[in-house]
Amino acid sequence: MKAIIYTRVSSNEQVNGTSLEDQERKCRQYCLEKGLEVLKVFREEGESAKSSERTEFLRALAFCHQNKGKIDAFVVVKVDRFARNTEDHFSIRKLLQDYGTTLHSVTELIGNNPSQKFLETILAGTAEFDNAVRSQRSVDGMIARVRQGITPWKPPLGYLSNRSKMHGEKKNTADGIDPVVFPILQRALKRFSRGEIELSEICAYLKQEGLEKIRNRKTTKQMVDKMLGQYLKYYAGIIQNPWVKDEEIKGLHTAMITEDEMYQIIAIRKGKRIKKQPRSSFNPLFPLKKILRCGACNNTVTGSRSRGVGGQYGYYHCYTPDCAMQNKSLSKETVERDFMKVLQELEPTKQHLDLLRESVIDRWAEERGSFESDATKYVKQLGVLETKRKRICEMFEDGSYTKEVYQERKSEIENEMATIRVSMNDYKTDQLDVEFAITYATKFVEHLDQQWNDLQGERRIKFQKLIFPEGIPYFKGKGFGTTRISLILQKQKTRHDGESLVVTPRRIELRFTG
């Protein structure tokens, strides 16, 4: 009986080791014990079992085809050396059978009787599962790198790979710049964003700058298209996550151009100039501008800085004509310190928070009762319809209904059941953990000064408007005056007016955070 041996390693690092030799030794020993004459050995060096480019594997199959009926055994050390996909495994095994060749595993008992076939199916499935797990781990690792701001793949022209993979290490640092090519590309992109050179002139410009001599290859239009398209966001310091749609991460690598220049390039390529982004209404130097009102005229104030002996100092001002406080300065440091004190005074007491917690839970208990009642009603209706559907099936089986009538009646009942299920889901008892939700909400109002300090940009403006929806007046030398505050903070009124602290607890955390 004749046989061929197939050995494979999945990485180039293993080629110089003992894996291939060890596999061949075991296969030859197996053939000797089974009385198989080895005609040829096919060695796959550094190619994965999931790759369609396994040169030696394809040559082995071709050899079996050319010697159809003459090769009795295709010998491997393990099933996972053969294929890493169950479908591929049995497809190729069937192909070998057509050539009169049987698959043999040195370390696994596979064959044509039922138990051996069952074992082979399990082994092939295990190999596929193992490959899927490895692939997922690899993808998860690359996603983690991307979210750290590091690209796991080769960087574009202008950057130098840190070659971690070549040293068998994980890539933990961003790729550095190519000190020669980087500035050339940078000048070209910046000049193009300013309209100083046209798209058709970029190739000539790069050649003039000596890029062709440095790279020892011609600068093509295709390369320029990649610079202005595929690589543009990377050049602007942005890494796109290919596994998560629309996710972009600020890269740790050195940006070649600014994001504004990137958008300008995109606009130019589309034949138009991009509009400037509107200025943010939030000025981090004067965070209270949007809610601070003049105590004399109740109009909003503005802010400015002036230079003194010790440096620059910030002030809030009222510029309303004829106001007694017009052009009179309010120290930024004093106003914001007083504002922090106001927030601390507004922080509710433990008694107030306990009352809020109890009120929400009591209200929820009432609403849950009505939800459960509605749900019970719909469950009963579904039971009645299910009985009708069974009766329709019985009448079809005993010949009382024709197939057409049966289908029509069955569809009517199933449509009714679907409608009721939708209604039941609408009224189904919410599974929200109310204790968790109310804890989240009370934490929000427990430390207002800390919340204000932690928030940035537009979120701070929203927070301020949530606490003081109509703004808050400030009197020079006296501090903040009184104003309407958010209902949740009106702890002195909760027992005396018609307003209620209670809201429907579903998604309560979103309501409190605005």
Contacts in CASP RR format, 6 or more apart in sequence:
PFRMAT RR
TARGET T0000
AUTHOR 0000-0000-0000
METHOD contacts of the structure
MODEL  1
MKAIIYTRVSSNEQVNGTSLEDQERKCRQYCLEKGLEVLKVFREEGESAK
SSERTEFLRALAFCHQNKGKIDAFVVVKVDRFARNTEDHFSIRKLLQDYG
TTLHSVTELIGNNPSQKFLETILAGTAEFDNAVRSQRSVDGMIARVRQGI
TPWKPPLGYLSNRSKMHGEKKNTADGIDPVVFPILQRALKRFSRGEIELS
EICAYLKQEGLEKIRNRKTTKQMVDKMLGQYLKYYAGIIQNPWVKDEEIK
GLHTAMITEDEMYQIIAIRKGKRIKKQPRSSFNPLFPLKKILRCGACNNT
VTGSRSRGVGGQYGYYHCYTPDCAMQNKSLSKETVERDFMKVLQELEPTK
QHLDLLRESVIDRWAEERGSFESDATKYVKQLGVLETKRKRICEMFEDGS
YTKEVYQERKSEIENEMATIRVSMNDYKTDQLDVEFAITYATKFVEHLDQ
QWNDLQGERRIKFQKLIFPEGIPYFKGKGFGTTRISLILQKQKTRHDGES
LVVTPRRIELRFTG
1 34 0 8 1.000
1 35 0 8 1.000
1 36 0 8 1.000
1 37 0 8 1.000
1 72 0 8 1.000
1 73 0 8 1.000
2 36 0 8 1.000
2 37 0 8 1.000
2 39 0 8 1.000
2 67 0 8 1.000
2 70 0 8 1.000
2 71 0 8 1.000
2 72 0 8 1.000
2 73 0 8 1.000
3 31 0 8 1.000
3 36 0 8 1.000
3 37 0 8 1.000
3 38 0 8 1.000
3 39 0 8 1.000
3 71 0 8 1.000
3 72 0 8 1.000
3 73 0 8 1.000
3 74 0 8 1.000
3 75 0 8 1.000
3 104 0 8 1.000
4 38 0 8 1.000
4 39 0 8 1.000
4 40 0 8 1.000
4 41 0 8 1.000
4 42 0 8 1.000
4 60 0 8 1.000
4 63 0 8 1.000
4 64 0 8 1.000
4 71 0 8 1.000
4 73 0 8 1.000
4 74 0 8 1.000
4 75 0 8 1.000
5 24 0 8 1.000
5 27 0 8 1.000
5 28 0 8 1.000
5 31 0 8 1.000
5 38 0 8 1.000
5 40 0 8 1.000
5 41 0 8 1.000
5 42 0 8 1.000
5 75 0 8 1.000
5 76 0 8 1.000
6 41 0 8 1.000
6 42 0 8 1.000
6 44 0 8 1.000
6 56 0 8 1.000
6 57 0 8 1.000
6 60 0 8 1.000
6 74 0 8 1.000
6 75 0 8 1.000
6 76 0 8 1.000
6 81 0 8 1.000
6 82 0 8 1.000
7 20 0 8 1.000
7 23 0 8 1.000
7 24 0 8 1.000
7 27 0 8 1.000
7 41 0 8 1.000
7 42 0 8 1.000
7 43 0 8 1.000
7 44 0 8 1.000
7 76 0 8 1.000
7 77 0 8 1.000
7 81 0 8 1.000
8 23 0 8 1.000
8 43 0 8 1.000
8 44 0 8 1.000
8 46 0 8 1.000
8 47 0 8 1.000
8 49 0 8 1.000
8 54 0 8 1.000
8 56 0 8 1.000
8 57 0 8 1.000
8 81 0 8 1.000
9 15 0 8 1.000
9 19 0 8 1.000
9 20 0 8 1.000
9 44 0 8 1.000
9 45 0 8 1.000
9 46 0 8 1.000
10 46 0 8 1.000
10 47 0 8 1.000
10 48 0 8 1.000
10 49 0 8 1.000
11 46 0 8 1.000
12 45 0 8 1.000
12 46 0 8 1.000
13 168 0 8 1.000
14 20 0 8 1.000
14 46 0 8 1.000
15 45 0 8 1.000
15 46 0 8 1.000
20 43 0 8 1.000
20 45 0 8 1.000
23 77 0 8 1.000
23 81 0 8 1.000
24 41 0 8 1.000
24 43 0 8 1.000
26 77 0 8 1.000
26 106 0 8 1.000
26 107 0 8 1.000
27 38 0 8 1.000
27 41 0 8 1.000
27 75 0 8 1.000
27 76 0 8 1.000
27 77 0 8 1.000
27 106 0 8 1.000
28 38 0 8 1.000
29 106 0 8 1.000
30 36 0 8 1.000
30 75 0 8 1.000
30 104 0 8 1.000
30 106 0 8 1.000
31 37 0 8 1.000
31 38 0 8 1.000
31 73 0 8 1.000
31 75 0 8 1.000
34 73 0 8 1.000
34 104 0 8 1.000
36 72 0 8 1.000
36 73 0 8 1.000
36 75 0 8 1.000
39 71 0 8 1.000
40 63 0 8 1.000
42 56 0 8 1.000
42 57 0 8 1.000
42 59 0 8 1.000
42 60 0 8 1.000
42 63 0 8 1.000
43 56 0 8 1.000
44 54 0 8 1.000
44 55 0 8 1.000
44 56 0 8 1.000
44 57 0 8 1.000
45 56 0 8 1.000
47 53 0 8 1.000
47 54 0 8 1.000
47 55 0 8 1.000
47 56 0 8 1.000
48 54 0 8 1.000
48 84 0 8 1.000
49 80 0 8 1.000
49 81 0 8 1.000
49 82 0 8 1.000
49 83 0 8 1.000
49 84 0 8 1.000
49 127 0 8 1.000
49 131 0 8 1.000
50 84 0 8 1.000
50 85 0 8 1.000
50 131 0 8 1.000
60 74 0 8 1.000
61 92 0 8 1.000
61 95 0 8 1.000
61 96 0 8 1.000
63 71 0 8 1.000
64 71 0 8 1.000
64 74 0 8 1.000
64 96 0 8 1.000
64 99 0 8 1.000
64 100 0 8 1.000
64 101 0 8 1.000
65 99 0 8 1.000
67 99 0 8 1.000
68 99 0 8 1.000
68 100 0 8 1.000
69 99 0 8 1.000
69 100 0 8 1.000
69 101 0 8 1.000
71 99 0 8 1.000
71 100 0 8 1.000
71 101 0 8 1.000
72 100 0 8 1.000
72 101 0 8 1.000
72 102 0 8 1.000
73 101 0 8 1.000
73 102 0 8 1.000
73 103 0 8 1.000
73 104 0 8 1.000
74 96 0 8 1.000
74 101 0 8 1.000
74 102 0 8 1.000
74 103 0 8 1.000
74 104 0 8 1.000
75 104 0 8 1.000
75 106 0 8 1.000
76 82 0 8 1.000
76 103 0 8 1.000
76 104 0 8 1.000
76 105 0 8 1.000
76 106 0 8 1.000
77 105 0 8 1.000
77 106 0 8 1.000
77 107 0 8 1.000
78 105 0 8 1.000
78 106 0 8 1.000
78 107 0 8 1.000
78 108 0 8 1.000
78 123 0 8 1.000
79 89 0 8 1.000
79 105 0 8 1.000
79 108 0 8 1.000
79 110 0 8 1.000
79 120 0 8 1.000
79 123 0 8 1.000
79 124 0 8 1.000
79 127 0 8 1.000
80 123 0 8 1.000
80 126 0 8 1.000
80 127 0 8 1.000
80 130 0 8 1.000
82 89 0 8 1.000
82 92 0 8 1.000
82 103 0 8 1.000
82 105 0 8 1.000
83 89 0 8 1.000
83 92 0 8 1.000
83 124 0 8 1.000
83 127 0 8 1.000
84 127 0 8 1.000
84 128 0 8 1.000
84 130 0 8 1.000
84 131 0 8 1.000
85 128 0 8 1.000
85 131 0 8 1.000
86 121 0 8 1.000
86 124 0 8 1.000
86 125 0 8 1.000
86 127 0 8 1.000
86 128 0 8 1.000
89 124 0 8 1.000
89 125 0 8 1.000
89 127 0 8 1.000
89 128 0 8 1.000
90 124 0 8 1.000
93 103 0 8 1.000
96 102 0 8 1.000
96 103 0 8 1.000
102 111 0 8 1.000
102 112 0 8 1.000
103 110 0 8 1.000
103 111 0 8 1.000
104 110 0 8 1.000
105 123 0 8 1.000
108 119 0 8 1.000
108 120 0 8 1.000
108 123 0 8 1.000
109 116 0 8 1.000
109 119 0 8 1.000
110 116 0 8 1.000
110 117 0 8 1.000
110 119 0 8 1.000
110 120 0 8 1.000
110 123 0 8 1.000
111 117 0 8 1.000
111 120 0 8 1.000
139 243 0 8 1.000
141 152 0 8 1.000
142 152 0 8 1.000
142 243 0 8 1.000
143 241 0 8 1.000
143 243 0 8 1.000
143 244 0 8 1.000
145 151 0 8 1.000
145 152 0 8 1.000
145 171 0 8 1.000
146 152 0 8 1.000
146 239 0 8 1.000
146 241 0 8 1.000
146 243 0 8 1.000
146 249 0 8 1.000
147 241 0 8 1.000
147 249 0 8 1.000
148 252 0 8 1.000
149 174 0 8 1.000
149 239 0 8 1.000
149 249 0 8 1.000
149 250 0 8 1.000
149 251 0 8 1.000
149 252 0 8 1.000
149 253 0 8 1.000
150 171 0 8 1.000
150 172 0 8 1.000
150 173 0 8 1.000
150 174 0 8 1.000
150 251 0 8 1.000
150 252 0 8 1.000
151 174 0 8 1.000
151 175 0 8 1.000
151 234 0 8 1.000
151 239 0 8 1.000
151 253 0 8 1.000
152 171 0 8 1.000
154 161 0 8 1.000
155 161 0 8 1.000
155 175 0 8 1.000
155 176 0 8 1.000
155 234 0 8 1.000
155 253 0 8 1.000
156 226 0 8 1.000
156 227 0 8 1.000
156 230 0 8 1.000
156 231 0 8 1.000
156 234 0 8 1.000
156 235 0 8 1.000
157 178 0 8 1.000
157 181 0 8 1.000
157 185 0 8 1.000
157 223 0 8 1.000
157 226 0 8 1.000
157 227 0 8 1.000
157 231 0 8 1.000
158 177 0 8 1.000
158 178 0 8 1.000
158 181 0 8 1.000
158 182 0 8 1.000
158 185 0 8 1.000
158 256 0 8 1.000
159 175 0 8 1.000
159 176 0 8 1.000
159 177 0 8 1.000
159 178 0 8 1.000
159 182 0 8 1.000
159 253 0 8 1.000
160 175 0 8 1.000
160 176 0 8 1.000
160 177 0 8 1.000
160 178 0 8 1.000
161 175 0 8 1.000
162 171 0 8 1.000
162 173 0 8 1.000
162 174 0 8 1.000
162 175 0 8 1.000
162 176 0 8 1.000
164 170 0 8 1.000
164 171 0 8 1.000
164 172 0 8 1.000
164 173 0 8 1.000
165 171 0 8 1.000
173 252 0 8 1.000
174 251 0 8 1.000
174 252 0 8 1.000
174 253 0 8 1.000
174 254 0 8 1.000
175 253 0 8 1.000
176 253 0 8 1.000
176 254 0 8 1.000
177 253 0 8 1.000
177 254 0 8 1.000
180 214 0 8 1.000
181 211 0 8 1.000
181 214 0 8 1.000
181 215 0 8 1.000
182 254 0 8 1.000
182 256 0 8 1.000
184 206 0 8 1.000
184 209 0 8 1.000
184 210 0 8 1.000
184 211 0 8 1.000
184 214 0 8 1.000
185 206 0 8 1.000
185 211 0 8 1.000
185 227 0 8 1.000
185 235 0 8 1.000
185 256 0 8 1.000
186 256 0 8 1.000
186 257 0 8 1.000
187 209 0 8 1.000
188 197 0 8 1.000
188 202 0 8 1.000
188 205 0 8 1.000
188 206 0 8 1.000
188 209 0 8 1.000
188 227 0 8 1.000
189 227 0 8 1.000
189 228 0 8 1.000
189 235 0 8 1.000
189 256 0 8 1.000
189 257 0 8 1.000
189 261 0 8 1.000
189 265 0 8 1.000
190 257 0 8 1.000
190 261 0 8 1.000
191 197 0 8 1.000
191 205 0 8 1.000
192 199 0 8 1.000
192 202 0 8 1.000
192 228 0 8 1.000
192 265 0 8 1.000
192 268 0 8 1.000
193 257 0 8 1.000
193 261 0 8 1.000
193 262 0 8 1.000
193 264 0 8 1.000
193 265 0 8 1.000
193 268 0 8 1.000
194 264 0 8 1.000
195 268 0 8 1.000
197 205 0 8 1.000
199 224 0 8 1.000
199 228 0 8 1.000
199 268 0 8 1.000
199 269 0 8 1.000
202 224 0 8 1.000
202 227 0 8 1.000
203 219 0 8 1.000
203 220 0 8 1.000
203 221 0 8 1.000
203 224 0 8 1.000
206 212 0 8 1.000
206 219 0 8 1.000
206 224 0 8 1.000
207 219 0 8 1.000
211 219 0 8 1.000
212 218 0 8 1.000
212 219 0 8 1.000
227 235 0 8 1.000
228 265 0 8 1.000
228 269 0 8 1.000
232 262 0 8 1.000
232 265 0 8 1.000
232 266 0 8 1.000
233 239 0 8 1.000
233 240 0 8 1.000
233 248 0 8 1.000
233 262 0 8 1.000
234 253 0 8 1.000
235 255 0 8 1.000
235 256 0 8 1.000
235 257 0 8 1.000
235 262 0 8 1.000
236 255 0 8 1.000
236 256 0 8 1.000
236 257 0 8 1.000
236 258 0 8 1.000
236 259 0 8 1.000
236 261 0 8 1.000
236 262 0 8 1.000
237 250 0 8 1.000
237 251 0 8 1.000
237 253 0 8 1.000
237 255 0 8 1.000
237 256 0 8 1.000
237 259 0 8 1.000
238 248 0 8 1.000
238 249 0 8 1.000
238 250 0 8 1.000
238 251 0 8 1.000
238 259 0 8 1.000
238 262 0 8 1.000
239 248 0 8 1.000
239 249 0 8 1.000
239 250 0 8 1.000
239 251 0 8 1.000
240 247 0 8 1.000
240 248 0 8 1.000
241 247 0 8 1.000
241 248 0 8 1.000
241 249 0 8 1.000
257 265 0 8 1.000
263 274 0 8 1.000
264 273 0 8 1.000
264 274 0 8 1.000
266 274 0 8 1.000
267 273 0 8 1.000
267 274 0 8 1.000
280 457 0 8 1.000
280 458 0 8 1.000
281 290 0 8 1.000
281 458 0 8 1.000
281 461 0 8 1.000
282 290 0 8 1.000
282 457 0 8 1.000
282 458 0 8 1.000
282 460 0 8 1.000
282 461 0 8 1.000
283 289 0 8 1.000
283 303 0 8 1.000
284 456 0 8 1.000
284 457 0 8 1.000
285 303 0 8 1.000
285 305 0 8 1.000
285 314 0 8 1.000
285 332 0 8 1.000
286 302 0 8 1.000
286 303 0 8 1.000
286 314 0 8 1.000
286 316 0 8 1.000
286 332 0 8 1.000
287 336 0 8 1.000
287 457 0 8 1.000
287 460 0 8 1.000
287 461 0 8 1.000
287 464 0 8 1.000
288 316 0 8 1.000
288 335 0 8 1.000
288 336 0 8 1.000
288 339 0 8 1.000
288 464 0 8 1.000
289 300 0 8 1.000
289 301 0 8 1.000
289 302 0 8 1.000
289 303 0 8 1.000
289 316 0 8 1.000
290 300 0 8 1.000
290 461 0 8 1.000
290 464 0 8 1.000
290 465 0 8 1.000
291 464 0 8 1.000
291 465 0 8 1.000
291 468 0 8 1.000
291 471 0 8 1.000
291 472 0 8 1.000
292 300 0 8 1.000
292 301 0 8 1.000
292 316 0 8 1.000
292 335 0 8 1.000
292 471 0 8 1.000
292 472 0 8 1.000
292 474 0 8 1.000
293 299 0 8 1.000
293 300 0 8 1.000
293 301 0 8 1.000
293 471 0 8 1.000
293 472 0 8 1.000
293 473 0 8 1.000
293 474 0 8 1.000
294 300 0 8 1.000
294 301 0 8 1.000
294 318 0 8 1.000
294 320 0 8 1.000
294 323 0 8 1.000
294 325 0 8 1.000
294 473 0 8 1.000
294 474 0 8 1.000
295 325 0 8 1.000
295 473 0 8 1.000
295 474 0 8 1.000
295 475 0 8 1.000
295 481 0 8 1.000
296 318 0 8 1.000
296 323 0 8 1.000
296 324 0 8 1.000
296 325 0 8 1.000
296 475 0 8 1.000
297 318 0 8 1.000
297 320 0 8 1.000
297 323 0 8 1.000
297 324 0 8 1.000
297 325 0 8 1.000
298 473 0 8 1.000
299 318 0 8 1.000
299 320 0 8 1.000
299 323 0 8 1.000
301 316 0 8 1.000
301 317 0 8 1.000
301 318 0 8 1.000
301 319 0 8 1.000
301 330 0 8 1.000
301 474 0 8 1.000
302 316 0 8 1.000
302 317 0 8 1.000
302 319 0 8 1.000
303 314 0 8 1.000
303 315 0 8 1.000
303 316 0 8 1.000
303 317 0 8 1.000
303 332 0 8 1.000
304 314 0 8 1.000
304 315 0 8 1.000
304 317 0 8 1.000
305 312 0 8 1.000
305 313 0 8 1.000
305 314 0 8 1.000
305 315 0 8 1.000
306 312 0 8 1.000
306 313 0 8 1.000
306 314 0 8 1.000
306 315 0 8 1.000
307 313 0 8 1.000
313 331 0 8 1.000
313 332 0 8 1.000
314 331 0 8 1.000
314 332 0 8 1.000
314 333 0 8 1.000
315 329 0 8 1.000
315 330 0 8 1.000
315 331 0 8 1.000
315 332 0 8 1.000
316 329 0 8 1.000
316 330 0 8 1.000
316 332 0 8 1.000
316 335 0 8 1.000
316 474 0 8 1.000
317 327 0 8 1.000
317 328 0 8 1.000
317 329 0 8 1.000
317 330 0 8 1.000
318 325 0 8 1.000
318 326 0 8 1.000
318 327 0 8 1.000
318 328 0 8 1.000
319 326 0 8 1.000
319 327 0 8 1.000
320 326 0 8 1.000
325 476 0 8 1.000
328 476 0 8 1.000
330 474 0 8 1.000
330 476 0 8 1.000
335 474 0 8 1.000
338 474 0 8 1.000
338 479 0 8 1.000
338 480 0 8 1.000
339 452 0 8 1.000
339 480 0 8 1.000
340 449 0 8 1.000
340 452 0 8 1.000
342 472 0 8 1.000
342 480 0 8 1.000
343 448 0 8 1.000
343 449 0 8 1.000
343 452 0 8 1.000
343 467 0 8 1.000
344 448 0 8 1.000
344 449 0 8 1.000
346 448 0 8 1.000
346 467 0 8 1.000
346 485 0 8 1.000
346 489 0 8 1.000
347 445 0 8 1.000
347 446 0 8 1.000
347 447 0 8 1.000
347 448 0 8 1.000
347 449 0 8 1.000
348 356 0 8 1.000
348 445 0 8 1.000
348 446 0 8 1.000
348 489 0 8 1.000
348 491 0 8 1.000
349 491 0 8 1.000
352 491 0 8 1.000
352 494 0 8 1.000
353 442 0 8 1.000
353 445 0 8 1.000
353 446 0 8 1.000
355 494 0 8 1.000
355 501 0 8 1.000
356 438 0 8 1.000
356 441 0 8 1.000
356 442 0 8 1.000
356 488 0 8 1.000
356 501 0 8 1.000
357 438 0 8 1.000
357 442 0 8 1.000
359 500 0 8 1.000
359 501 0 8 1.000
359 502 0 8 1.000
360 434 0 8 1.000
360 438 0 8 1.000
360 441 0 8 1.000
360 502 0 8 1.000
360 503 0 8 1.000
360 505 0 8 1.000
360 508 0 8 1.000
361 434 0 8 1.000
361 435 0 8 1.000
361 438 0 8 1.000
361 505 0 8 1.000
363 502 0 8 1.000
363 504 0 8 1.000
363 505 0 8 1.000
364 434 0 8 1.000
364 505 0 8 1.000
367 504 0 8 1.000
368 429 0 8 1.000
368 430 0 8 1.000
369 429 0 8 1.000
371 427 0 8 1.000
371 428 0 8 1.000
371 429 0 8 1.000
371 430 0 8 1.000
372 429 0 8 1.000
374 424 0 8 1.000
374 427 0 8 1.000
375 424 0 8 1.000
375 427 0 8 1.000
375 428 0 8 1.000
375 429 0 8 1.000
378 420 0 8 1.000
378 421 0 8 1.000
378 423 0 8 1.000
378 424 0 8 1.000
378 427 0 8 1.000
379 424 0 8 1.000
381 420 0 8 1.000
382 417 0 8 1.000
382 420 0 8 1.000
382 421 0 8 1.000
382 424 0 8 1.000
385 413 0 8 1.000
385 416 0 8 1.000
385 417 0 8 1.000
385 420 0 8 1.000
386 417 0 8 1.000
388 413 0 8 1.000
389 410 0 8 1.000
389 413 0 8 1.000
389 414 0 8 1.000
389 417 0 8 1.000
392 401 0 8 1.000
392 406 0 8 1.000
392 409 0 8 1.000
392 410 0 8 1.000
392 413 0 8 1.000
393 406 0 8 1.000
393 410 0 8 1.000
395 401 0 8 1.000
395 406 0 8 1.000
396 403 0 8 1.000
396 406 0 8 1.000
401 409 0 8 1.000
430 506 0 8 1.000
432 505 0 8 1.000
432 506 0 8 1.000
432 507 0 8 1.000
434 505 0 8 1.000
437 505 0 8 1.000
437 508 0 8 1.000
437 509 0 8 1.000
438 505 0 8 1.000
438 508 0 8 1.000
440 508 0 8 1.000
440 509 0 8 1.000
440 512 0 8 1.000
441 508 0 8 1.000
441 509 0 8 1.000
441 511 0 8 1.000
441 512 0 8 1.000
444 451 0 8 1.000
444 512 0 8 1.000
444 513 0 8 1.000
445 488 0 8 1.000
445 489 0 8 1.000
445 512 0 8 1.000
448 467 0 8 1.000
451 463 0 8 1.000
452 460 0 8 1.000
452 463 0 8 1.000
452 464 0 8 1.000
455 463 0 8 1.000
462 514 0 8 1.000
464 471 0 8 1.000
465 471 0 8 1.000
466 486 0 8 1.000
466 514 0 8 1.000
467 485 0 8 1.000
467 486 0 8 1.000
467 489 0 8 1.000
468 483 0 8 1.000
468 484 0 8 1.000
468 485 0 8 1.000
468 486 0 8 1.000
469 484 0 8 1.000
469 485 0 8 1.000
469 486 0 8 1.000
470 483 0 8 1.000
470 484 0 8 1.000
471 483 0 8 1.000
472 480 0 8 1.000
472 481 0 8 1.000
472 483 0 8 1.000
473 480 0 8 1.000
473 481 0 8 1.000
473 483 0 8 1.000
474 480 0 8 1.000
474 481 0 8 1.000
475 481 0 8 1.000
487 499 0 8 1.000
487 501 0 8 1.000
488 501 0 8 1.000
488 512 0 8 1.000
490 499 0 8 1.000
493 499 0 8 1.000
494 501 0 8 1.000
503 511 0 8 1.000
END
